Amino acid sequence: MIKDFFTTNIWLKLASLLLAIALWFFVILSGRSGVDIEIPITFMNLSPELEMVDSPQTVSVSVEGQERLLKKIRSKEIQAVVDLVNAKAGRSFFSLSEENIKLPRTLELISINPEIISLTIEKQMRKTVSVKPSIVGLPLEGHAIVEMKVVPDTVIIEGPRSVISKLYTLKTEPIDITGINSDLRYKAGLSMPNSNLKSNTQKVDIYISVQKIR
């Protein structure tokens, strides 16, 4: 009887099997769609002695999945992660693969663009620089600034060597003294010429002494 089952109407049974497989794929794949998403790149394990001075912030990926799930997906649910544990100072190139892309299990990664990214990494440097107030405007007519004091008058900055080595002073944010006729005390923030710079002090006190001269 079992032998008859496999030998009788074999073509009809084979056609039925192929149809069943086709229907299964149709059910699985129906409603699937693809979408391109711009996702953030997260860099991790960079040595504290190094600093990135040039790096891409995002990468584009194409993902595929059920259309109803794709409509709910948010870019923050997908991210690219690059491990910089072996990175060295200089310009480096990193290949992005499926291992670098973190995404929900319901989605399938189709492509990454670009597949290779470049970074510029430099050694960090610390340096003490003086602080100079940035003054805008003039006192009231008949008055003059007789003394200006900054506390603290120096700060320690840290950042990429190529930037730090060229800095000797930092300016404060603009301080408008237009029309003042008496002493002024002002707490001013520091104006950083580069977003990669850090300072041990965020604000300084500015003391401005004004006298009437006529």
C-alpha positions as CSV (number, residue, x, y, z in Angstrom):
1,M,0.0,0.0,0.0
2,I,2.8,2.4,0.9
3,K,4.6,1.5,-2.4
4,D,1.4,2.3,-4.3
5,F,1.1,5.7,-2.6
6,F,4.5,6.7,-4.0
7,T,4.1,5.2,-7.5
8,T,0.5,6.0,-8.2
9,N,-0.3,9.4,-9.8
10,I,3.2,10.6,-9.0
11,W,3.1,13.6,-11.4
12,L,-0.2,14.8,-9.9
13,K,1.3,14.5,-6.4
14,L,4.5,16.2,-7.4
15,A,2.4,19.1,-8.9
16,S,0.4,19.3,-5.6
17,L,3.7,19.5,-3.6
18,L,5.1,22.3,-5.8
19,L,1.8,24.2,-5.6
20,A,1.9,23.9,-1.8
21,I,5.4,25.2,-1.7
22,A,4.5,28.1,-4.0
23,L,1.5,29.0,-1.8
24,W,3.7,28.9,1.3
25,F,6.2,31.3,-0.3
26,F,3.3,33.5,-1.4
27,V,1.9,33.7,2.2
28,I,5.4,34.4,3.6
29,L,6.4,37.0,1.1
30,S,3.1,38.8,0.5
31,G,2.9,42.2,2.1
32,R,6.7,42.5,2.3
33,S,8.3,45.8,1.3
34,G,11.6,47.6,1.4
35,V,12.7,51.0,2.6
36,D,15.9,53.1,2.8
37,I,16.7,54.6,6.2
38,E,19.4,57.0,7.3
39,I,20.7,55.7,10.6
40,P,23.2,57.0,13.2
41,I,26.7,55.6,13.5
42,T,27.8,54.8,17.1
43,F,31.6,54.6,17.6
44,M,32.7,52.7,20.7
45,N,35.9,51.7,22.6
46,L,38.1,54.6,21.3
47,S,41.1,55.1,23.5
48,P,40.9,58.1,25.9
49,E,44.2,59.3,24.4
50,L,42.6,59.6,21.0
51,E,40.1,62.0,19.5
52,M,38.0,61.8,16.3
53,V,38.2,65.0,14.3
54,D,36.5,63.9,11.1
55,S,33.9,61.1,10.9
56,P,30.5,60.4,9.3
57,Q,27.5,60.7,11.5
58,T,25.1,58.5,9.6
59,V,24.9,55.8,7.0
60,S,22.1,54.7,4.7
61,V,20.7,51.1,4.9
62,S,18.0,49.3,2.9
63,V,15.9,47.0,4.9
64,E,13.0,44.7,4.0
65,G,10.1,43.3,6.0
66,Q,6.4,43.2,6.5
67,E,4.9,46.5,5.3
68,R,2.9,47.0,8.4
69,L,6.1,46.6,10.5
70,L,8.1,48.9,8.3
71,K,5.5,51.7,8.8
72,K,6.1,51.6,12.5
73,I,9.9,51.3,12.5
74,R,11.9,54.3,13.7
75,S,15.4,55.2,12.7
76,K,16.6,55.0,16.3
77,E,15.6,51.3,16.4
78,I,18.4,50.7,13.8
79,Q,22.0,51.7,14.3
80,A,25.4,51.1,13.0
81,V,28.1,50.3,15.6
82,V,31.8,50.6,14.8
83,D,34.3,49.2,17.3
84,L,37.5,51.4,17.5
85,V,39.3,49.3,20.0
86,N,42.3,48.9,17.6
87,A,42.1,52.3,16.0
88,K,45.3,54.4,15.8
89,A,46.0,58.1,15.1
90,G,45.8,59.0,11.4
91,R,43.2,58.4,8.7
92,S,41.6,55.0,8.8
93,F,39.0,53.1,6.7
94,F,36.4,50.7,8.1
95,S,34.2,48.3,6.2
96,L,30.6,48.0,7.3
97,S,28.9,44.6,7.1
98,E,25.8,43.0,8.5
99,E,27.7,42.5,11.8
100,N,27.8,46.3,12.3
101,I,24.1,46.9,11.8
102,K,21.8,46.4,14.8
103,L,18.1,46.1,13.8
104,P,15.0,44.2,14.9
105,R,14.8,40.5,14.1
106,T,11.6,41.1,12.0
107,L,13.7,43.0,9.4
108,E,16.2,41.9,6.9
109,L,19.2,44.0,5.9
110,I,19.5,44.3,2.1
111,S,22.3,46.8,1.6
112,I,24.6,49.4,3.3
113,N,25.6,52.7,1.6
114,P,28.5,53.4,1.8
115,E,30.0,50.1,2.7
116,I,33.4,51.8,3.6
117,I,33.7,54.8,5.8
118,S,36.8,56.9,6.6
119,L,37.8,58.5,10.0
120,T,40.5,60.9,11.0
121,I,41.8,60.2,14.5
122,E,44.3,62.3,16.4
123,K,46.1,62.1,19.7
124,Q,44.7,64.3,22.4
125,M,46.6,67.2,23.9
126,R,46.1,69.3,27.1
127,K,47.2,72.9,27.4
128,T,46.8,75.9,29.6
129,V,45.7,79.0,27.7
130,S,44.8,82.6,28.8
131,V,41.3,84.0,28.6
132,K,40.5,87.3,26.9
133,P,37.1,89.1,27.2
134,S,35.4,89.9,24.0
135,I,34.0,93.4,24.5
136,V,31.3,94.9,22.2
137,G,30.2,98.6,22.3
138,L,31.3,101.6,24.3
139,P,30.4,103.0,27.8
140,L,28.2,106.0,28.1
141,E,29.7,109.2,26.7
142,G,32.0,110.8,29.2
143,H,32.9,107.4,30.8
144,A,35.8,105.0,30.2
145,I,36.9,101.6,31.2
146,V,39.8,101.9,33.6
147,E,40.3,98.2,34.5
148,M,39.2,94.8,33.3
149,K,39.8,91.6,35.2
150,V,39.1,88.0,34.3
151,V,38.7,85.3,37.0
152,P,40.1,82.7,36.3
153,D,42.4,84.3,33.7
154,T,43.6,80.9,32.4
155,V,41.9,77.6,31.7
156,I,43.0,74.1,30.7
157,I,41.7,72.9,27.3
158,E,41.8,69.4,25.8
159,G,41.3,68.2,22.3
160,P,43.0,67.1,19.1
161,R,46.7,68.0,18.9
162,S,46.3,69.8,15.6
163,V,43.9,72.2,17.1
164,I,45.3,72.6,20.6
165,S,48.9,73.3,19.4
166,K,47.7,76.4,17.5
167,L,45.8,77.9,20.4
168,Y,47.3,80.3,23.0
169,T,44.2,82.3,24.1
170,L,40.4,81.7,24.3
171,K,37.9,84.5,24.0
172,T,34.7,84.8,26.0
173,E,31.3,85.1,24.4
174,P,30.6,88.8,23.4
175,I,30.0,91.2,26.3
176,D,27.9,94.2,25.4
177,I,28.9,97.3,27.4
178,T,27.0,99.8,25.3
179,G,25.9,102.7,27.5
180,I,27.2,101.5,30.9
181,N,28.2,104.2,33.4
182,S,29.1,102.1,36.4
183,D,31.1,99.0,37.3
184,L,30.0,95.7,35.8
185,R,30.3,92.1,36.8
186,Y,29.5,89.6,34.2
187,K,29.7,85.8,34.1
188,A,30.7,84.9,30.5
189,G,30.9,81.6,28.7
190,L,33.9,80.6,26.7
191,S,33.9,80.7,22.9
192,M,35.3,77.4,21.7
193,P,36.7,77.6,18.1
194,N,36.2,73.9,17.6
195,S,33.4,71.5,18.8
196,N,36.0,68.9,19.7
197,L,37.6,71.1,22.4
198,K,36.8,70.6,26.1
199,S,37.6,73.0,29.0
200,N,38.0,72.5,32.7
201,T,36.0,75.7,33.2
202,Q,32.7,76.5,31.4
203,K,32.4,80.2,32.5
204,V,34.6,83.0,33.9
205,D,33.8,86.1,35.8
206,I,34.5,89.4,34.1
207,Y,35.0,92.5,36.3
208,I,34.9,95.9,34.5
209,S,35.6,99.1,36.3
210,V,34.1,102.3,34.8
211,Q,34.9,105.9,35.7
212,K,33.5,109.2,34.7
213,I,36.2,111.2,32.8
214,R,34.4,114.5,32.4
